[in-house]
Amino acid sequence: MASTKFEILAREEFARAGRLHLAHGTVETPVFMPVGTVGAVKTVEAAELPLWGTQILLGNTYHLYLRPGLEILKHFGGLHPFMAWDGPILTDSGGFQVFSLGKMQKLDDRGVTFRSHLNGDLVDLTPEKSAEIQQVIGSDIAMVLDECLALPSTEQALEKAVERSYTWAQRFLAVPRLSTQNIFGILQGGTSVPLRQRSLELTQSLPIDGIAIGGLSVGEPHTEMVRVLEDLAPRLPTALPHYLMGVGTPLDLLEAIRCGVDMFDCVLPTRNGRNGGFFTDAGLLNIRNKVHALDKNPVDENCACPACSRYSRGYLRHLFMTREILGCRLATLHNVHYYHRLMRTARDAIKAGTFVELYRRLKPQFAVGYGRSASQTDEADDGHTLLEREE
Protein backbone atom coordinates (compact mmCIF):
# COMPACT_ATOMS: atom_id res chain seq x y z
CA MET A 1 0.00 0.00 0.00
CA ALA A 2 1.17 3.53 -0.72
CA SER A 3 1.97 5.98 2.02
CA THR A 4 -1.35 7.76 1.64
CA LYS A 5 -2.71 9.36 4.74
CA PHE A 6 -6.43 9.95 4.99
CA GLU A 7 -7.46 12.09 7.94
CA ILE A 8 -11.03 12.41 9.10
CA LEU A 9 -11.43 15.89 10.56
CA ALA A 10 -15.12 15.74 11.44
CA ARG A 11 -18.11 13.42 11.23
CA GLU A 12 -21.85 13.94 11.30
CA GLU A 13 -23.72 10.65 11.20
CA PHE A 14 -22.04 8.96 8.17
CA ALA A 15 -20.93 12.21 6.49
CA ARG A 16 -17.21 12.94 6.81
CA ALA A 17 -14.94 15.93 6.25
CA GLY A 18 -11.34 14.93 5.74
CA ARG A 19 -7.96 15.39 4.13
CA LEU A 20 -6.38 13.03 1.62
CA HIS A 21 -2.61 13.45 1.36
CA LEU A 22 -1.28 12.47 -2.08
CA ALA A 23 2.04 12.75 -3.92
CA HIS A 24 1.01 15.95 -5.71
CA GLY A 25 -0.86 17.64 -2.89
CA THR A 26 -3.46 17.44 -0.15
CA VAL A 27 -7.14 17.20 -1.05
CA GLU A 28 -9.95 18.40 1.21
CA THR A 29 -12.94 16.04 1.18
CA PRO A 30 -15.75 15.73 0.22
CA VAL A 31 -14.29 16.63 -3.17
CA PHE A 32 -15.49 16.80 -6.76
CA MET A 33 -13.03 15.90 -9.54
CA PRO A 34 -13.60 17.55 -12.94
CA VAL A 35 -13.23 15.11 -15.82
CA GLY A 36 -10.20 15.68 -18.04
CA THR A 37 -10.76 12.73 -20.34
CA VAL A 38 -7.82 13.17 -22.71
CA GLY A 39 -5.70 15.34 -20.43
CA ALA A 40 -7.85 18.48 -20.55
CA VAL A 41 -11.07 19.74 -19.03
CA LYS A 42 -12.81 20.89 -22.20
CA THR A 43 -12.41 24.65 -22.94
CA VAL A 44 -10.44 25.32 -19.72
CA GLU A 45 -6.69 25.61 -19.14
CA ALA A 46 -5.38 23.46 -16.29
CA ALA A 47 -3.74 26.43 -14.57
CA GLU A 48 -7.14 28.17 -14.24
CA LEU A 49 -8.88 25.34 -12.44
CA PRO A 50 -7.49 25.90 -8.92
CA LEU A 51 -8.77 29.49 -9.08
CA TRP A 52 -12.30 28.09 -9.10
CA GLY A 53 -11.79 25.38 -6.51
CA THR A 54 -10.33 22.38 -8.33
CA GLN A 55 -8.03 20.26 -6.17
CA ILE A 56 -7.76 17.02 -8.17
CA LEU A 57 -8.54 15.99 -11.76
CA LEU A 58 -9.70 12.74 -13.33
CA GLY A 59 -7.92 11.35 -16.38
CA ASN A 60 -9.14 8.53 -18.58
CA THR A 61 -6.92 5.47 -19.02
CA TYR A 62 -8.78 4.15 -22.08
CA HIS A 63 -8.55 7.40 -24.04
CA LEU A 64 -4.97 8.26 -23.01
CA TYR A 65 -3.81 4.75 -23.94
CA LEU A 66 -5.31 5.06 -27.42
CA ARG A 67 -4.22 8.69 -27.89
CA PRO A 68 -1.58 10.06 -27.37
CA GLY A 69 -0.37 6.57 -26.38
CA LEU A 70 2.21 5.27 -23.96
CA GLU A 71 5.33 6.24 -25.91
CA ILE A 72 4.39 9.92 -26.02
CA LEU A 73 3.37 9.91 -22.36
CA LYS A 74 6.70 8.29 -21.45
CA HIS A 75 8.55 10.87 -23.52
CA PHE A 76 6.94 13.72 -21.57
CA GLY A 77 7.37 12.02 -18.19
CA GLY A 78 3.71 11.24 -17.58
CA LEU A 79 0.45 13.14 -17.66
CA HIS A 80 1.32 15.80 -15.08
CA PRO A 81 4.09 17.48 -17.12
CA PHE A 82 2.32 16.69 -20.40
CA MET A 83 -0.73 18.77 -19.45
CA ALA A 84 1.13 21.21 -17.16
CA TRP A 85 -0.87 20.26 -14.08
CA ASP A 86 0.99 19.85 -10.80
CA GLY A 87 -1.98 18.83 -8.66
CA PRO A 88 -3.22 15.30 -7.95
CA ILE A 89 -4.70 13.13 -10.71
CA LEU A 90 -6.95 10.09 -10.43
CA THR A 91 -7.21 7.73 -13.38
CA ASP A 92 -9.94 5.20 -13.97
CA SER A 93 -8.95 1.75 -15.18
CA GLY A 94 -10.44 2.00 -18.68
CA GLY A 95 -13.04 -0.66 -17.97
CA PHE A 96 -16.12 1.56 -18.16
CA GLN A 97 -15.06 2.99 -21.52
CA VAL A 98 -14.33 -0.47 -22.93
CA PHE A 99 -17.85 -1.58 -22.10
CA SER A 100 -19.53 1.66 -23.23
CA LEU A 101 -17.46 2.91 -26.19
CA GLY A 102 -15.29 0.13 -27.55
CA LYS A 103 -16.86 -2.54 -29.72
CA MET A 104 -16.16 -5.50 -27.46
CA GLN A 105 -14.95 -8.61 -29.25
CA LYS A 106 -14.15 -10.88 -26.30
CA LEU A 107 -14.59 -10.82 -22.53
CA ASP A 108 -13.25 -13.59 -20.34
CA ASP A 109 -11.33 -14.11 -17.13
CA ARG A 110 -8.12 -13.05 -18.88
CA GLY A 111 -9.39 -9.58 -19.77
CA VAL A 112 -11.12 -7.75 -22.60
CA THR A 113 -10.42 -7.57 -26.32
CA PHE A 114 -12.15 -4.68 -28.05
CA ARG A 115 -12.01 -2.57 -31.18
CA SER A 116 -10.83 1.00 -30.76
CA HIS A 117 -13.58 3.55 -31.32
CA LEU A 118 -10.96 5.67 -33.13
CA ASN A 119 -9.71 3.37 -35.89
CA GLY A 120 -11.17 -0.08 -35.32
CA ASP A 121 -7.88 -1.67 -34.27
CA LEU A 122 -8.08 -4.67 -31.95
CA VAL A 123 -6.83 -3.81 -28.46
CA ASP A 124 -6.27 -6.07 -25.45
CA LEU A 125 -6.86 -4.76 -21.95
CA THR A 126 -5.94 -6.97 -19.01
CA PRO A 127 -5.57 -6.07 -15.33
CA GLU A 128 -1.80 -6.10 -15.77
CA LYS A 129 -2.00 -3.84 -18.84
CA SER A 130 -4.30 -1.39 -17.05
CA ALA A 131 -1.80 -1.20 -14.17
CA GLU A 132 1.06 -0.58 -16.62
CA ILE A 133 -0.83 2.19 -18.44
CA GLN A 134 -1.71 3.99 -15.22
CA GLN A 135 1.89 3.78 -14.04
CA VAL A 136 3.05 5.44 -17.26
CA ILE A 137 0.38 8.11 -16.79
CA GLY A 138 1.76 8.62 -13.29
CA SER A 139 -1.55 9.24 -11.57
CA ASP A 140 -1.72 9.75 -7.82
CA ILE A 141 -4.66 7.33 -7.60
CA ALA A 142 -5.13 4.36 -9.94
CA MET A 143 -8.26 2.25 -10.21
CA VAL A 144 -8.19 -1.53 -10.58
CA LEU A 145 -9.72 -2.99 -13.74
CA ASP A 146 -13.30 -4.08 -13.13
CA GLU A 147 -16.25 -5.40 -15.10
CA CYS A 148 -18.92 -2.72 -15.27
CA LEU A 149 -22.39 -3.79 -16.39
CA ALA A 150 -25.27 -1.65 -17.55
CA LEU A 151 -28.47 -1.94 -15.56
CA PRO A 152 -30.70 -3.80 -15.55
CA SER A 153 -28.59 -6.97 -15.73
CA THR A 154 -29.38 -10.48 -14.59
CA GLU A 155 -28.43 -11.60 -11.09
CA GLN A 156 -26.15 -14.22 -12.65
CA ALA A 157 -24.31 -11.62 -14.74
CA LEU A 158 -23.94 -9.30 -11.74
CA GLU A 159 -22.60 -12.12 -9.57
CA LYS A 160 -20.07 -13.06 -12.26
CA ALA A 161 -18.97 -9.41 -12.53
CA VAL A 162 -18.40 -9.25 -8.76
CA GLU A 163 -16.23 -12.38 -8.76
CA ARG A 164 -14.35 -11.43 -11.93
CA SER A 165 -13.70 -7.89 -10.69
CA TYR A 166 -12.19 -9.37 -7.52
CA THR A 167 -9.84 -11.72 -9.37
CA TRP A 168 -8.88 -8.91 -11.76
CA ALA A 169 -8.12 -6.69 -8.75
CA GLN A 170 -5.85 -9.38 -7.31
CA ARG A 171 -3.91 -9.53 -10.58
CA PHE A 172 -3.75 -5.73 -10.84
CA LEU A 173 -2.33 -5.52 -7.33
CA ALA A 174 0.25 -8.21 -8.09
CA VAL A 175 1.98 -5.81 -10.52
CA PRO A 176 4.84 -3.99 -8.73
CA ARG A 177 3.44 -0.56 -8.02
CA LEU A 178 4.83 2.96 -7.97
CA SER A 179 5.64 4.08 -4.44
CA THR A 180 3.80 7.34 -5.14
CA GLN A 181 0.65 5.75 -6.57
CA ASN A 182 -2.40 4.73 -4.55
CA ILE A 183 -4.73 1.98 -5.73
CA PHE A 184 -8.47 1.90 -5.10
CA GLY A 185 -10.59 -1.24 -5.27
CA ILE A 186 -14.00 -1.10 -6.94
CA LEU A 187 -17.32 -2.48 -5.71
CA GLN A 188 -19.77 -3.98 -8.20
CA GLY A 189 -23.09 -5.77 -7.78
CA GLY A 190 -25.63 -3.49 -9.41
CA THR A 191 -28.57 -2.71 -7.15
CA SER A 192 -28.41 -6.09 -5.39
CA VAL A 193 -27.67 -5.41 -1.73
CA PRO A 194 -26.35 -8.96 -1.04
CA LEU A 195 -24.00 -8.76 -4.04
CA ARG A 196 -22.79 -5.29 -3.00
CA GLN A 197 -22.06 -6.68 0.45
CA ARG A 198 -20.21 -9.64 -1.08
CA SER A 199 -18.20 -7.30 -3.30
CA LEU A 200 -17.29 -5.15 -0.30
CA GLU A 201 -16.23 -8.22 1.70
CA LEU A 202 -13.92 -9.33 -1.13
CA THR A 203 -12.56 -5.90 -1.97
CA GLN A 204 -11.68 -4.77 1.54
CA SER A 205 -9.65 -7.97 2.02
CA LEU A 206 -7.17 -6.61 -0.55
CA PRO A 207 -4.20 -4.28 0.14
CA ILE A 208 -5.94 -1.18 -1.24
CA ASP A 209 -5.78 2.52 -0.38
CA GLY A 210 -9.43 3.39 -0.99
CA ILE A 211 -12.85 1.99 -1.85
CA ALA A 212 -14.68 3.00 -5.04
CA ILE A 213 -18.35 2.30 -5.65
CA GLY A 214 -18.77 1.48 -9.33
CA GLY A 215 -21.67 0.35 -11.47
CA LEU A 216 -24.17 2.99 -10.34
CA SER A 217 -25.80 5.76 -12.37
CA VAL A 218 -25.79 3.34 -15.31
CA GLY A 219 -29.53 3.18 -15.88
CA GLU A 220 -31.06 2.49 -12.47
CA PRO A 221 -33.56 4.89 -10.82
CA HIS A 222 -32.13 7.47 -8.42
CA THR A 223 -33.98 5.85 -5.53
CA GLU A 224 -32.25 2.52 -6.20
CA MET A 225 -28.84 4.15 -6.12
CA VAL A 226 -29.68 5.80 -2.79
CA ARG A 227 -30.91 2.48 -1.39
CA VAL A 228 -27.57 0.82 -2.21
CA LEU A 229 -25.59 3.71 -0.72
CA GLU A 230 -27.66 3.69 2.47
CA ASP A 231 -26.97 -0.02 2.95
CA LEU A 232 -23.24 0.41 2.32
CA ALA A 233 -22.86 3.45 4.60
CA PRO A 234 -22.39 1.59 7.92
CA ARG A 235 -20.33 -1.16 6.26
CA LEU A 236 -17.65 0.84 4.42
CA PRO A 237 -14.22 0.82 6.12
CA THR A 238 -13.94 4.13 7.95
CA ALA A 239 -10.16 4.41 7.62
CA LEU A 240 -10.27 4.51 3.80
CA PRO A 241 -11.58 7.21 1.44
CA HIS A 242 -14.83 6.33 -0.35
CA TYR A 243 -15.29 7.27 -4.03
CA LEU A 244 -18.58 7.14 -5.96
CA MET A 245 -17.67 6.79 -9.63
CA GLY A 246 -19.33 8.81 -12.39
CA VAL A 247 -21.95 10.50 -10.19
CA GLY A 248 -23.73 12.85 -10.53
CA THR A 249 -26.28 15.64 -10.05
CA PRO A 250 -26.17 17.96 -7.02
CA LEU A 251 -28.96 15.83 -5.53
CA ASP A 252 -26.90 12.66 -6.09
CA LEU A 253 -23.86 14.22 -4.42
CA LEU A 254 -25.83 15.43 -1.42
CA GLU A 255 -27.34 11.97 -0.87
CA ALA A 256 -23.96 10.27 -1.27
CA ILE A 257 -22.18 12.58 1.18
CA ARG A 258 -24.91 11.73 3.69
CA CYS A 259 -23.95 8.07 3.16
CA GLY A 260 -20.24 8.61 3.78
CA VAL A 261 -18.90 9.20 0.26
CA ASP A 262 -15.81 11.43 0.07
CA MET A 263 -14.97 11.70 -3.66
CA PHE A 264 -16.93 12.23 -6.87
CA ASP A 265 -16.43 12.71 -10.60
CA CYS A 266 -18.95 13.33 -13.35
CA VAL A 267 -19.19 14.82 -16.84
CA LEU A 268 -22.46 16.64 -16.10
CA PRO A 269 -21.07 20.08 -15.16
CA THR A 270 -18.79 20.31 -18.19
CA ARG A 271 -21.07 18.63 -20.72
CA ASN A 272 -24.15 20.58 -19.69
CA GLY A 273 -22.06 23.75 -19.74
CA ARG A 274 -21.13 23.19 -23.37
CA ASN A 275 -24.83 22.83 -24.13
CA GLY A 276 -25.96 26.00 -22.36
CA GLY A 277 -26.86 24.52 -18.99
CA PHE A 278 -25.93 26.47 -15.85
CA PHE A 279 -26.16 24.70 -12.47
CA THR A 280 -27.85 26.66 -9.67
CA ASP A 281 -29.41 25.81 -6.32
CA ALA A 282 -32.82 26.13 -8.00
CA GLY A 283 -31.96 23.62 -10.72
CA LEU A 284 -30.39 23.60 -14.16
CA LEU A 285 -30.92 26.85 -16.04
CA ASN A 286 -31.08 26.51 -19.84
CA ILE A 287 -29.61 29.81 -20.98
CA ARG A 288 -30.84 29.28 -24.56
CA ASN A 289 -34.47 29.70 -23.55
CA LYS A 290 -36.07 32.87 -24.95
CA VAL A 291 -37.07 34.10 -21.51
CA HIS A 292 -33.43 35.07 -20.91
CA ALA A 293 -33.01 37.20 -24.06
CA LEU A 294 -33.66 40.56 -22.34
CA ASP A 295 -32.56 39.57 -18.84
CA LYS A 296 -29.88 41.86 -17.39
CA ASN A 297 -29.40 39.73 -14.27
CA PRO A 298 -26.52 37.30 -13.74
CA VAL A 299 -27.17 33.57 -13.69
CA ASP A 300 -26.40 33.52 -9.95
CA GLU A 301 -25.85 36.75 -8.04
CA ASN A 302 -24.00 34.85 -5.28
CA CYS A 303 -21.46 33.31 -7.66
CA ALA A 304 -18.03 34.87 -8.26
CA CYS A 305 -17.23 33.04 -11.51
CA PRO A 306 -16.54 35.11 -14.67
CA ALA A 307 -19.95 34.31 -16.17
CA CYS A 308 -21.86 35.57 -13.14
CA SER A 309 -19.61 38.42 -12.05
CA ARG A 310 -19.32 40.05 -15.50
CA TYR A 311 -22.14 39.06 -17.82
CA SER A 312 -25.92 39.13 -18.02
CA ARG A 313 -28.13 36.19 -18.84
CA GLY A 314 -29.06 38.00 -22.04
CA TYR A 315 -25.44 38.18 -23.19
CA LEU A 316 -24.72 34.58 -22.23
CA ARG A 317 -27.77 33.48 -24.22
CA HIS A 318 -26.49 35.48 -27.18
CA LEU A 319 -23.17 33.60 -27.04
CA PHE A 320 -24.91 30.24 -27.24
CA MET A 321 -27.38 31.28 -29.92
CA THR A 322 -24.47 32.44 -32.10
CA ARG A 323 -22.42 29.32 -31.24
CA GLU A 324 -19.62 31.44 -29.81
CA ILE A 325 -17.12 29.18 -28.04
CA LEU A 326 -16.79 31.73 -25.23
CA GLY A 327 -20.25 30.69 -24.05
CA CYS A 328 -19.12 27.08 -23.60
CA ARG A 329 -16.07 28.20 -21.69
CA LEU A 330 -17.96 30.55 -19.35
CA ALA A 331 -20.65 27.97 -18.62
CA THR A 332 -18.03 25.30 -17.93
CA LEU A 333 -16.18 27.56 -15.49
CA HIS A 334 -19.46 28.40 -13.75
CA ASN A 335 -20.53 24.77 -13.40
CA VAL A 336 -17.16 23.53 -12.18
CA HIS A 337 -17.12 26.36 -9.64
CA TYR A 338 -20.70 25.54 -8.60
CA TYR A 339 -19.80 21.92 -7.89
CA HIS A 340 -16.74 22.97 -5.90
CA ARG A 341 -18.83 25.49 -3.92
CA LEU A 342 -21.29 22.72 -3.10
CA MET A 343 -18.45 20.52 -1.85
CA ARG A 344 -17.01 23.35 0.24
CA THR A 345 -20.44 24.07 1.71
CA ALA A 346 -20.80 20.39 2.62
CA ARG A 347 -17.32 20.28 4.19
CA ASP A 348 -18.00 23.37 6.27
CA ALA A 349 -21.39 22.05 7.37
CA ILE A 350 -19.94 18.71 8.48
CA LYS A 351 -17.26 20.49 10.49
CA ALA A 352 -19.90 22.71 12.08
CA GLY A 353 -22.22 19.80 12.80
CA THR A 354 -24.94 21.23 10.54
CA PHE A 355 -24.80 18.92 7.52
CA VAL A 356 -28.09 17.18 8.32
CA GLU A 357 -29.70 20.62 8.49
CA LEU A 358 -28.11 21.54 5.13
CA TYR A 359 -29.28 18.26 3.61
CA ARG A 360 -32.85 18.81 4.77
CA ARG A 361 -32.85 22.36 3.43
CA LEU A 362 -31.38 21.62 0.00
CA LYS A 363 -32.91 18.23 -0.76
CA PRO A 364 -36.44 19.48 -1.59
CA GLN A 365 -35.23 22.10 -4.07
CA PHE A 366 -32.61 19.76 -5.56
CA ALA A 367 -35.27 17.06 -5.92
CA VAL A 368 -37.32 19.48 -8.03
CA GLY A 369 -34.40 20.97 -9.96
CA TYR A 370 -32.36 17.79 -10.47
CA GLY A 371 -34.90 15.00 -10.15
CA ARG A 372 -33.84 13.38 -13.41
CA SER A 373 -30.53 11.68 -12.64
CA ALA A 374 -28.50 11.24 -15.82
CA SER A 375 -26.74 8.02 -16.73
CA GLN A 376 -23.00 7.77 -16.35
CA THR A 377 -21.40 8.57 -19.69
CA ASP A 378 -18.01 9.43 -21.09
CA GLU A 379 -16.78 13.00 -21.58
CA ALA A 380 -15.37 12.21 -25.02
CA ASP A 381 -18.92 11.47 -26.16
CA ASP A 382 -21.11 14.60 -26.26
CA GLY A 383 -24.19 12.59 -25.45
CA HIS A 384 -26.87 13.01 -22.81
CA THR A 385 -27.33 16.18 -20.77
CA LEU A 386 -29.97 17.21 -18.25
CA LEU A 387 -31.31 19.93 -20.55
CA GLU A 388 -34.76 20.03 -22.02
CA ARG A 389 -35.24 21.19 -25.58
CA GLU A 390 -34.71 24.88 -26.30
CA GLU A 391 -37.94 26.83 -26.07
C-alpha positions in Angstrom: 0.0 0.0 0.0 1.2 3.5 -0.7 2.0 6.0 2.0 -1.3 7.8 1.6 -2.7 9.4 4.7 -6.4 10.0 5.0 -7.5 12.1 7.9 -11.0 12.4 9.1 -11.4 15.9 10.6 -15.1 15.7 11.4 -18.1 13.4 11.2 -21.8 13.9 11.3 -23.7 10.6 11.2 -22.0 9.0 8.2 -20.9 12.2 6.5 -17.2 12.9 6.8 -14.9 15.9 6.2 -11.3 14.9 5.7 -8.0 15.4 4.1 -6.4 13.0 1.6 -2.6 13.4 1.4 -1.3 12.5 -2.1 2.0 12.7 -3.9 1.0 15.9 -5.7 -0.9 17.6 -2.9 -3.5 17.4 -0.2 -7.1 17.2 -1.1 -10.0 18.4 1.2 -12.9 16.0 1.2 -15.7 15.7 0.2 -14.3 16.6 -3.2 -15.5 16.8 -6.8 -13.0 15.9 -9.5 -13.6 17.6 -12.9 -13.2 15.1 -15.8 -10.2 15.7 -18.0 -10.8 12.7 -20.3 -7.8 13.2 -22.7 -5.7 15.3 -20.4 -7.8 18.5 -20.6 -11.1 19.7 -19.0 -12.8 20.9 -22.2 -12.4 24.6 -22.9 -10.4 25.3 -19.7 -6.7 25.6 -19.1 -5.4 23.5 -16.3 -3.7 26.4 -14.6 -7.1 28.2 -14.2 -8.9 25.3 -12.4 -7.5 25.9 -8.9 -8.8 29.5 -9.1 -12.3 28.1 -9.1 -11.8 25.4 -6.5 -10.3 22.4 -8.3 -8.0 20.3 -6.2 -7.8 17.0 -8.2 -8.5 16.0 -11.8 -9.7 12.7 -13.3 -7.9 11.4 -16.4 -9.1 8.5 -18.6 -6.9 5.5 -19.0 -8.8 4.2 -22.1 -8.5 7.4 -24.0 -5.0 8.3 -23.0 -3.8 4.8 -23.9 -5.3 5.1 -27.4 -4.2 8.7 -27.9 -1.6 10.1 -27.4 -0.4 6.6 -26.4 2.2 5.3 -24.0 5.3 6.2 -25.9 4.4 9.9 -26.0 3.4 9.9 -22.4 6.7 8.3 -21.4 8.6 10.9 -23.5 6.9 13.7 -21.6 7.4 12.0 -18.2 3.7 11.2 -17.6 0.4 13.1 -17.7 1.3 15.8 -15.1 4.1 17.5 -17.1 2.3 16.7 -20.4 -0.7 18.8 -19.5 1.1 21.2 -17.2 -0.9 20.3 -14.1 1.0 19.9 -10.8 -2.0 18.8 -8.7 -3.2 15.3 -7.9 -4.7 13.1 -10.7 -7.0 10.1 -10.4 -7.2 7.7 -13.4 -9.9 5.2 -14.0 -9.0 1.7 -15.2 -10.4 2.0 -18.7 -13.0 -0.7 -18.0 -16.1 1.6 -18.2 -15.1 3.0 -21.5 -14.3 -0.5 -22.9 -17.9 -1.6 -22.1 -19.5 1.7 -23.2 -17.5 2.9 -26.2 -15.3 0.1 -27.6 -16.9 -2.5 -29.7 -16.2 -5.5 -27.5 -14.9 -8.6 -29.2 -14.2 -10.9 -26.3 -14.6 -10.8 -22.5 -13.3 -13.6 -20.3 -11.3 -14.1 -17.1 -8.1 -13.1 -18.9 -9.4 -9.6 -19.8 -11.1 -7.7 -22.6 -10.4 -7.6 -26.3 -12.1 -4.7 -28.1 -12.0 -2.6 -31.2 -10.8 1.0 -30.8 -13.6 3.6 -31.3 -11.0 5.7 -33.1 -9.7 3.4 -35.9 -11.2 -0.1 -35.3 -7.9 -1.7 -34.3 -8.1 -4.7 -32.0 -6.8 -3.8 -28.5 -6.3 -6.1 -25.4 -6.9 -4.8 -21.9 -5.9 -7.0 -19.0 -5.6 -6.1 -15.3 -1.8 -6.1 -15.8 -2.0 -3.8 -18.8 -4.3 -1.4 -17.0 -1.8 -1.2 -14.2 1.1 -0.6 -16.6 -0.8 2.2 -18.4 -1.7 4.0 -15.2 1.9 3.8 -14.0 3.0 5.4 -17.3 0.4 8.1 -16.8 1.8 8.6 -13.3 -1.6 9.2 -11.6 -1.7 9.7 -7.8 -4.7 7.3 -7.6 -5.1 4.4 -9.9 -8.3 2.3 -10.2 -8.2 -1.5 -10.6 -9.7 -3.0 -13.7 -13.3 -4.1 -13.1 -16.2 -5.4 -15.1 -18.9 -2.7 -15.3 -22.4 -3.8 -16.4 -25.3 -1.6 -17.5 -28.5 -1.9 -15.6 -30.7 -3.8 -15.6 -28.6 -7.0 -15.7 -29.4 -10.5 -14.6 -28.4 -11.6 -11.1 -26.2 -14.2 -12.6 -24.3 -11.6 -14.7 -23.9 -9.3 -11.7 -22.6 -12.1 -9.6 -20.1 -13.1 -12.3 -19.0 -9.4 -12.5 -18.4 -9.2 -8.8 -16.2 -12.4 -8.8 -14.3 -11.4 -11.9 -13.7 -7.9 -10.7 -12.2 -9.4 -7.5 -9.8 -11.7 -9.4 -8.9 -8.9 -11.8 -8.1 -6.7 -8.8 -5.8 -9.4 -7.3 -3.9 -9.5 -10.6 -3.8 -5.7 -10.8 -2.3 -5.5 -7.3 0.3 -8.2 -8.1 2.0 -5.8 -10.5 4.8 -4.0 -8.7 3.4 -0.6 -8.0 4.8 3.0 -8.0 5.6 4.1 -4.4 3.8 7.3 -5.1 0.7 5.7 -6.6 -2.4 4.7 -4.6 -4.7 2.0 -5.7 -8.5 1.9 -5.1 -10.6 -1.2 -5.3 -14.0 -1.1 -6.9 -17.3 -2.5 -5.7 -19.8 -4.0 -8.2 -23.1 -5.8 -7.8 -25.6 -3.5 -9.4 -28.6 -2.7 -7.1 -28.4 -6.1 -5.4 -27.7 -5.4 -1.7 -26.4 -9.0 -1.0 -24.0 -8.8 -4.0 -22.8 -5.3 -3.0 -22.1 -6.7 0.5 -20.2 -9.6 -1.1 -18.2 -7.3 -3.3 -17.3 -5.2 -0.3 -16.2 -8.2 1.7 -13.9 -9.3 -1.1 -12.6 -5.9 -2.0 -11.7 -4.8 1.5 -9.6 -8.0 2.0 -7.2 -6.6 -0.6 -4.2 -4.3 0.1 -5.9 -1.2 -1.2 -5.8 2.5 -0.4 -9.4 3.4 -1.0 -12.9 2.0 -1.9 -14.7 3.0 -5.0 -18.3 2.3 -5.7 -18.8 1.5 -9.3 -21.7 0.4 -11.5 -24.2 3.0 -10.3 -25.8 5.8 -12.4 -25.8 3.3 -15.3 -29.5 3.2 -15.9 -31.1 2.5 -12.5 -33.6 4.9 -10.8 -32.1 7.5 -8.4 -34.0 5.8 -5.5 -32.3 2.5 -6.2 -28.8 4.2 -6.1 -29.7 5.8 -2.8 -30.9 2.5 -1.4 -27.6 0.8 -2.2 -25.6 3.7 -0.7 -27.7 3.7 2.5 -27.0 0.0 3.0 -23.2 0.4 2.3 -22.9 3.5 4.6 -22.4 1.6 7.9 -20.3 -1.2 6.3 -17.7 0.8 4.4 -14.2 0.8 6.1 -13.9 4.1 7.9 -10.2 4.4 7.6 -10.3 4.5 3.8 -11.6 7.2 1.4 -14.8 6.3 -0.4 -15.3 7.3 -4.0 -18.6 7.1 -6.0 -17.7 6.8 -9.6 -19.3 8.8 -12.4 -22.0 10.5 -10.2 -23.7 12.9 -10.5 -26.3 15.6 -10.0 -26.2 18.0 -7.0 -29.0 15.8 -5.5 -26.9 12.7 -6.1 -23.9 14.2 -4.4 -25.8 15.4 -1.4 -27.3 12.0 -0.9 -24.0 10.3 -1.3 -22.2 12.6 1.2 -24.9 11.7 3.7 -24.0 8.1 3.2 -20.2 8.6 3.8 -18.9 9.2 0.3 -15.8 11.4 0.1 -15.0 11.7 -3.7 -16.9 12.2 -6.9 -16.4 12.7 -10.6 -19.0 13.3 -13.3 -19.2 14.8 -16.8 -22.5 16.6 -16.1 -21.1 20.1 -15.2 -18.8 20.3 -18.2 -21.1 18.6 -20.7 -24.1 20.6 -19.7 -22.1 23.8 -19.7 -21.1 23.2 -23.4 -24.8 22.8 -24.1 -26.0 26.0 -22.4 -26.9 24.5 -19.0 -25.9 26.5 -15.8 -26.2 24.7 -12.5 -27.9 26.7 -9.7 -29.4 25.8 -6.3 -32.8 26.1 -8.0 -32.0 23.6 -10.7 -30.4 23.6 -14.2 -30.9 26.9 -16.0 -31.1 26.5 -19.8 -29.6 29.8 -21.0 -30.8 29.3 -24.6 -34.5 29.7 -23.6 -36.1 32.9 -25.0 -37.1 34.1 -21.5 -33.4 35.1 -20.9 -33.0 37.2 -24.1 -33.7 40.6 -22.3 -32.6 39.6 -18.8 -29.9 41.9 -17.4 -29.4 39.7 -14.3 -26.5 37.3 -13.7 -27.2 33.6 -13.7 -26.4 33.5 -10.0 -25.9 36.7 -8.0 -24.0 34.9 -5.3 -21.5 33.3 -7.7 -18.0 34.9 -8.3 -17.2 33.0 -11.5 -16.5 35.1 -14.7 -19.9 34.3 -16.2 -21.9 35.6 -13.1 -19.6 38.4 -12.1 -19.3 40.0 -15.5 -22.1 39.1 -17.8 -25.9 39.1 -18.0 -28.1 36.2 -18.8 -29.1 38.0 -22.0 -25.4 38.2 -23.2 -24.7 34.6 -22.2 -27.8 33.5 -24.2 -26.5 35.5 -27.2 -23.2 33.6 -27.0 -24.9 30.2 -27.2 -27.4 31.3 -29.9 -24.5 32.4 -32.1 -22.4 29.3 -31.2 -19.6 31.4 -29.8 -17.1 29.2 -28.0 -16.8 31.7 -25.2 -20.2 30.7 -24.1 -19.1 27.1 -23.6 -16.1 28.2 -21.7 -18.0 30.5 -19.4 -20.7 28.0 -18.6 -18.0 25.3 -17.9 -16.2 27.6 -15.5 -19.5 28.4 -13.7 -20.5 24.8 -13.4 -17.2 23.5 -12.2 -17.1 26.4 -9.6 -20.7 25.5 -8.6 -19.8 21.9 -7.9 -16.7 23.0 -5.9 -18.8 25.5 -3.9 -21.3 22.7 -3.1 -18.4 20.5 -1.8 -17.0 23.4 0.2 -20.4 24.1 1.7 -20.8 20.4 2.6 -17.3 20.3 4.2 -18.0 23.4 6.3 -21.4 22.0 7.4 -19.9 18.7 8.5 -17.3 20.5 10.5 -19.9 22.7 12.1 -22.2 19.8 12.8 -24.9 21.2 10.5 -24.8 18.9 7.5 -28.1 17.2 8.3 -29.7 20.6 8.5 -28.1 21.5 5.1 -29.3 18.3 3.6 -32.9 18.8 4.8 -32.8 22.4 3.4 -31.4 21.6 0.0 -32.9 18.2 -0.8 -36.4 19.5 -1.6 -35.2 22.1 -4.1 -32.6 19.8 -5.6 -35.3 17.1 -5.9 -37.3 19.5 -8.0 -34.4 21.0 -10.0 -32.4 17.8 -10.5 -34.9 15.0 -10.1 -33.8 13.4 -13.4 -30.5 11.7 -12.6 -28.5 11.2 -15.8 -26.7 8.0 -16.7 -23.0 7.8 -16.3 -21.4 8.6 -19.7 -18.0 9.4 -21.1 -16.8 13.0 -21.6 -15.4 12.2 -25.0 -18.9 11.5 -26.2 -21.1 14.6 -26.3 -24.2 12.6 -25.4 -26.9 13.0 -22.8 -27.3 16.2 -20.8 -30.0 17.2 -18.2 -31.3 19.9 -20.6 -34.8 20.0 -22.0 -35.2 21.2 -25.6 -34.7 24.9 -26.3 -37.9 26.8 -26.1 
